[in-house]
Amino acid sequence: MPTAIELANQFQASLVGEASSPFVGLAPLERAAQNQISFLSNPLYRQQAADSSAGALIVSKSDFEFLQANPGQHFAKRVYFIAQNPYATFARMAQHFAKQNTPTHAPGIHASAVIDSSAVIPASCHIGPFVQIGPNVKLGERVVILGNTSIARDSVIASDSLIYPSASLYSGTRIGERCIIHSGAVIGSDGFGFAPDFSATGGEWVKIPQTGNVVIGDDVEIGASTTIDRGAMSDTVVGSGTKIDNQVQIAHNVIVGKCCVIAGCAAISGSTKIGNFCIIGGAANFAGHLTIADRTTISGNTSIIRSITEPGQHFTGVYPSMLHAAWEKNAAILRGLDKIRQRLRLLDKK
């Protein structure tokens, strides 16, 4: 078990309290025990933190000063990790404890896996049962591919990436280092491209061949049942550090910048370019061929139908989007419409 001083040094936090105290993991404020660590990142929960039985708290300097000025019954015997960003420090500590408690995947290839003779599979990789790996696939060191996953021809997966069961990577897919792809994800399926050819007597939708690939950067996480389509002629690209939730649709030729987060059921139409450090809420949707500036925030269920060129704005809307501040004003008016109607009726009676 790591001690308080070991954790403080590893995660660059200032330590207040008994340096030799050992800890077994992390837990929420209301359930944490004496040998567990919890965190406080929202001042609204200061009282809950003061009353918590946690043996240690990850806090900001200002929250520590509040707890020091308003000590609960556990204050004196508790350890404090004072961090500039308590939430991020909590996440990194959680990763540390998770690695200690997660079973490792021993290198080796399961007897039921089907691997083409031209594929490059380093000895440090783990290939699970019923995995299919096609011609000219190249894996980096320590790649883990779990059961029933399909990796099609000419795909490349860089070192230390993890592919969970039943994921499908179509041909030519490129995955960066330390990526995580969850079960049911489909990477590189055909983009939705059809040319109409109709006359008065009939016709058809003519399929446009999708000849591009999908390129995923380093440290990207892709959620369960998410689909990322291959490009029509150029590549679909997801930048390094981006995190994508479950059941997200990313269409052909989309470019997603670095360090974005995209919540569940969002849908991004073809050839849209998302900037860096953008935050996209659940079920948000984008029309095609748009450009979204860096550090844009899109609230859940918001429809974006025009490009956003000014960085750092926040958009919200049940109807096609508007600036968040304008939406709040309009929402306040909508809430009062019934009262206004009642007043108008009274005026009519007079």
N, C-alpha and C positions, 0 to 999 in steps of 0.2 A: 504493500500500500504506500503511495507517495505521501510524503509529509508536507505540511503547509509551506515550509521554506523551499522545498523542491519545486512545488507548484508555482510559488511566487516568482522564483528565479526563471523557471521555464517560460512563464507567460507574462513576464515583465510587469508584475503588479507589486505595489508596495504592500508590506505585510504588517498588520497590527495584531498582536496576540501570540499565543504559544507556537513557536516555530516548529516544534517536534510533533505537533498533532497530526495523526494519520487520518486519511480519508478514503472511503471505498467508492465514492461516486457522487452524483448530483441528484437533486430532487426538488420538487416545487416547494415554495415557502410553507404551504400548509401541511406538507407531509414529511418534510426533511427531518432526519434524526441527527443525533449528536455527531455521528461519524460521516455525515453527508454535507455537501456544499449546495447552497442555493444562491440566487442572485436577485438584485434589485436594479431595474433599469427605468422604472416609471415612478415618479414621486407619489403617485396616487396610492401606491402600495407600501408606503413607508411604515404605517402602523402595523400592517400585516408582517412586515419584515422584523419590526421590533418585537412582535409577539412570537415569531417563529422559533422552533426548537432546533433549527439548523446549527450545526457545529461551526459553520463558516458561511460568510456572505461575500459575494462579489458585488462591490458598490462603487459609485463615483465618490469623489472627494466631498461634494456637497451633501450627498446622502449620508455619508459616514458622519459628517459634522452634525447633521440633524439627529441621527441615532445616538450620537454621543451626548447631545443636549437633551434628548428625550429617551433615556435608557430604559429598556424593558428588563424583565427579570433575568434574561439570558445574556445581557450585554457584556458583562465583565468576563464571562467564561468563553465567549465566542471569538473566533478568528475572523479577521477582515482582510480581504484582498481588495485593495483600492486601485481601480483601473480607470484609464481614460475613457474606455468604451466597455462598460460592464457586460453588455449583451454579447459583443464579439468575443470578449474574454471567456464568458460562459460557454459559447459555442466551441471555442478551441479546447477548453478543458473537457467538454463533453466528448469531443473527438478522441481526446487522449484516453479517457476511461473506456469509451466504446471499443477502441482498438485492443485494449487489454482483455476485454470480455467477449470479443467476437472470434469465433473459430476461424483459423486460417485455412486457406485452400492449398493443400500440398501440391507441388508441381507434379505434372503427369498428364497422360491422355487416357481417358476412359476407353475400355475395349469396344464399346458400342459406337464411339464417334466415327464419323466418315470424313476423312481428310484427303484431299487431292495430293498427289505426290509432289506437285510443284509448289505447294504452300510452304512458307517459311515459319516454323513454329519453334522458338527457342525452348531449351530444356526447362527454363524457369516458369513456363506458362502452365496453367491448369485448364484442361479441356474436359468438360463434364459429359455426362451420358447423352447419347443421341444428338450430339452437336454435328452440324454439317459445315464443312469449310471447303470452299471452292478453289479452282485453279488460281495460282499466282497471288493468293492472299498472303500478306506479310504481317506478322504480329511482333510487337516489341517485347522487351523483357517483362516478366511477371504479369502478363495479361491473364485475366481470369474470365473464361467464357463458360457459363453454367448451362445446364441441360436444355436440350431441344432448341437451342439457338441456331440460326442459319446465317452464315457469313458468305455472301456470294463472291464470285470471281473478282480479282483485281482490287479487292478492298484492303485497306491498311489500318491497323489499330496500333497506336503507339504505346509505349511502356506504361505499366501500372494501371491500365484501364480495367474496369469491371463491367461485364455484360451479364445481366441477370437472365433467368430462364425465359425461353420462348420469345426472345427478341429476334427481329429480322433485319439484316443489313443487306440491301440490294447491291448489285455490282458497282464497283468503283467508289464506294463510300470510304471516306477518310476520317478517322477518329484520332484526336490528339491524345496527349499524355494525361493520365490521372482522371479520365472521364468515367462517369457512371451512367449506364443506360439500363433502365428498369424494364421489367417484364412487359411484353406485349408491344413495346415500342417498334415502330416500323420506320427505318431510315433509308431513304432513296427510292421510295415508290414513285410511280409516274406522276408528274404534275397533271393538273386538270386542264388539258389543252386540246380544244376541238375547234375546227373552222367550219362555220355554217355554209352549206351549199344547198339552197332550197329554191324551188321554182313553184309555179302554180300547180304542177302535177306531182310534186313530191321532192324528195332529196334526202340528205343525210348530214350528220355531223362527222366531219373528216378528222380523224385522230392526228394530232401533231406529235411526231416522235420526240420523246424527252431524252436528249442525248447528253445533258450535263450530269454532274454528280452532286453529292452532298459533302461539304467539308466542315468538320466540327473542330474547333480549337481545343486548347488545353483546359483542363479543370472545368469542363462543362458537365452538368448533370441533366439528364433527360428523363422525365417521369413516365410512369406506366401508361401504355396505350396512346402515347403521343406519336404523331405522324409528321415527318419532315420529308417533303417531296423533293425529288431531284430536279435540277434545272432543265429548261427546255433546250437551250443551247449553251448557256453559261451555267456556273455552279450556284447552288443554294449554299449559303455560308452562315454559320453560327460562331460568333466570336468567343475568344477565350474568357473563361470565368463566368459565362452566362449560365443561369439556372432556369430550367423549364419544368413546369409542373405536369401533372397527369392530364391526358386527353386534350392536349393542345394541338392545333393544326397550323403548320407552317408550310405555305404553298411554294410552288416552284419559283426559283430566281429571287427569293427573299434573301436579304442580307440583314442579319441581326448583329449588332455591335457587341463589344466586349462588356462583361460584367452587368448585363441586363438580368432582370427577373421577370418571368412570364407566368402568371398564375393559371390555374386549371380552366379548361374549356375556352381559352382565348383562341382567336382565329385570325391569321394574318394572310391576306390575299396576295396573289402573285406579284413579284417585282417590287414589293414595298421594301424600303430601306429603313431599318430602325437604327437610331444612333447608339452611342455608348452610354452605359449607366442609366438606361431607361427602366421604368417600373410599369408593368402592364398588369392590371387587375383581372380577376377572373371573369370569363365570358366577354371581355372586351373584344371588339372586332374592327378590322381595318379594311377599307376598300383597297383595290390594287393600285400599283404604280405611284405610291405615296412616298414622301421622304419625311421622316420624323427626327427632329433635332435631338442632340445629346441631352441627357438628364431630364427627359420628358416623363411625367407621371400621368398614366391613364387610369382613371377609376374603373372599377368593375362594371360590366354591362354597358360601357360607353362605346358608341359607334364613331369611328373616325373616318370622315369622308373627304377630308382635305389635308394637304401636307401641312406640317408644323415646322416652321423655319427658325423660330426663336427658342434657344435652349432654356431649359430649366423651368418650363411652365407645367401647370397641373390642369388637366382637362377632365370634366365630369359631365355626363348628360344621359338622361333616358332617351331624349331626342338627339339628333346629330349634335356633335360636341360643341361646347363653348368654353370659354375660360372658367375655371373653377369658381373664382370669386363672383362672376356674373351668374353662374348657376345657383350659387347659394342665395343671392338676392331674389332671383326668380322663384326659387323654391319657397322662400319665406312669403312671397306674395300669393303663391298657389295655396299655401296652408290657410291663408286668411280669406280666400274667395267666398266661402260659405257665409262668413259673417257679413261681408260686403253685400252679398245677395239678400240676406235678411234685412239689412238696412234699406236697400233699394225698395223692397216690398213694402216696408213701413212707409217710405216716402210716397209710393204709389197710392196707398190707402188714404193719405192725407190730401 
